[in-house]
Amino acid sequence: MPAVWTEWCTTDSGCPTPYRGYGSPTILVNGVDIAPDPRPWGPQDTGDGPRCRTYMGERGRLEGTPPVELVTRAILEAVEPDAV
């Protein structure tokens, strides 16, 4: 399967409105956040700058990137929904 992705800067006027409130890094597969809950932030106000995002990693520690297993599961579910 070829790797295809789009990166968005949430402060760029060309960024689609639904994506402007996400922290970095956020990974969407087919437009769906791979780790939707809990979101550790409230709605982003107009004029707010970029924000960081954390994920729950191994042993309950906060990490700066989502666990590989979470990314893998989201991709597999998108490709073969009945296989996961």
PyMOL commands that set and color helices and strands:
alter all, ss='L'
color gray80, all
select helices_A, chain A and resi 17-19+58-60+68-79
alter helices_A, ss='H'
color red, helices_A
select strands_A, chain A and resi 28-29+32-33+55-56+62-63
alter strands_A, ss='S'
color yellow, strands_A
deselect
rebuild
show_as cartoon
